[in-house]
Amino acid sequence: MFFHIVLERNMQLHPRHFGPHLRDKLVSKLIKDVEGTCSGRHGFVVAITGVEDVGKGLIREGTGFVTFPVKYQCVVFRPFKGEILEAVVTMVNKMGFFAEAGPVQIFVSNHLIPDDMEFQSGDVPNYTTSDGSVKIQKESEVRLKIIGTRVDATEIFCIGTIKDDFLGVISDPGAAV
Amino acid sequence: MGFPRHMTTRQPRVPLHLSLVRPIRRRWRRLGRRPACDATRHPPRPPYALSGNRNSGSPSSQCAGCCVMALQPSIEPFNRLVRLAARAFYDDVSMKGDNQPKTSRGDNRGMAVVVLDALTRRPWVREEDLAKALKLHSKQLRRILRFFEEEKLVTRDHRKENAKGTKQHNTAAAAASDGQPVTNKEGEEKVKMHTHSYCCLDYAQICDVVRYRIHRMKKKLKDELDSRNTIQHYICPSCNKRYSAFDALQLVSFTDEYFHCEICNGELVAESDKLASEEMGDGDDNARKRRREKLKDMQQRIEEQLKPLVAQLDRVKNLPAPEFGSLQTWERANIGAFPNGDLGAADSSRNSQGQYGTPMPYMGETKVEVEMLGDGVKEEGAESGKNGSELKVLPPWMIKDGMNLTKEQRGETSKASQFGENSEVKDDKKQDSKDDQSIQEEYIKAYYEALKKKHDEASNNKVKTEVDIPVSDSQSERQVGKKYKREDDDEGIEWEEQQHTGNSTETYKLADLNAEAQESGDDEDDNEWEDG
């Protein structure tokens, strides 16, 4: 789910950037460093919306670098167990399929796929119902429920299921005309 | 209002005679054996003091403490719980390892239940004793107990101790079950330390463990049925490494459609749920339906078969679990609960175990109780384990300075009150006091008294009067350093009488006394030595 939170970070700035546009340089450096990263605690930082406060810079001994504590607001994305997401299928395997919901990867194993869907290999591997009405293949959109998350220091990975009510394929790839 | 409380309760009044009978029988049934103390020891319960549920309320209200078991909260519902759980879950625990299938000869399935039942009747029992009682090999018993220890049903304690400690434990165990003192059998003292293992049921943990187990069983079935929210696990068949679905990303291989092991690159197999995966019959629908039915059926069977156990759990839920404490606290508590006073020995010689290094209360192997007033009480004789007979008169050569001896040992009658006082005084003194002179004088006085008495008394007291000869002569003799031989009684007496008239010199008397004292030394065997 998405959150808008305030985070803090210590930014180091090389003296060559000191000048009238010090603050701008600092903010751009921050954006470059933080956006797109993931912390286990807050989730994926999607975008920085603004800088709240830049503290006094501290000159480090030995080098000329200066450390600024920066407080900034950002949008983060963190998946939780029990959450329902829409995701896009990226890979279909005999053991299940992989889907992506933004920056997070979700794996749905085959025993959490409804029993009436069978794997069919081929050049386009997919899962299909016996009557062929529902098909899960690459680039399908799928609604799934997260049943477990694994949070590393810099990585979040999820397991999902489509075996519940109202879960499953939303739209076929290329079906939308 | 002033009404006594019992008048306001709604419970019906019970006729008096029933109240006498019912509590005892109830406790009888609950404990499953003879009550440790009978009704005569404590007053009957008043008719209005009814306890509605026979499982609630501890018997301690009835018995103020003369019965050790009564100090525990009621143990019977817990014992029943243990027995039910044993039969529900452990009745197919085989005792042999899995590598020796000897079913043709009859394996011992279900011995685990027997062991658990035996443990419900014995707190803190030694494993060897249990093996003997159940006629099991101690190795098998130990395997079972280790299994139960892992299941958290049983606590074990391993203790290095020598034979003394084991005897202590025996007395403690006997106290717990009988409430009577136990005669300590004297064995030879071993200095070697063997590791003894003790085990006891841990009731509080048993309740929790059983509840958790049932909860997990039901949850597993439910998950299977719902087939949701279960994370898949994968196993590599070659190196047996387990992966979870979370690792799937690292495991996916582009060459194949399967997951491969990180180490050996073998194909991973999904670890399917064992409950439901039996048949993959004809069509998917059928298999699935059959699986569901099977699971539902299993669920029903579980409910039904576990019903008594669950009911017992409910009953027990609100009761405090009986606590036996650690091995040492239990032993101490039970040793202290001897109805007769063995406490004296236990307290006084508490520190004599120093050399063995274990802080156990001393159980009085060597008894050195001294009877002041010399009624011929033989009580401690049994405990010392050497005899049951009367205290013997010590031969003079056995008597050392400063020994606290009973009058009988010194060979004096109880009627020698003066001597009695003297001996009392002496006994009161520390054993280090060596006032030989005064002792000698006392002995001399007593001797003359005794001689006088002898004239008065008939031959019945002959032995006694002979015995009367103060044994102090041994002390004086020691001073003199003479040796002498034994003589017959008659001879001795005669001699004594002859000598009696004449002399007052000490040395001369000493000769008499020597002769006299010898004969009487044989009569009694009991040498009670005190550590001087």
Interface residues (C-beta under 8 A of the other chain):
Chain A: M91 N93 K94 M95 G96 F98 Q105 F107 S109 N110 H111 L112 D115 D116 E118 S121 P125 I147 G148 R150 F157 I159 T161 K163 D164
Chain B: S227 R228 N229 T230 I231 Q232 Y234 A245 F246 A248 L249 V252 E257 Y258 F259 L268 A270 S272 D284 R288
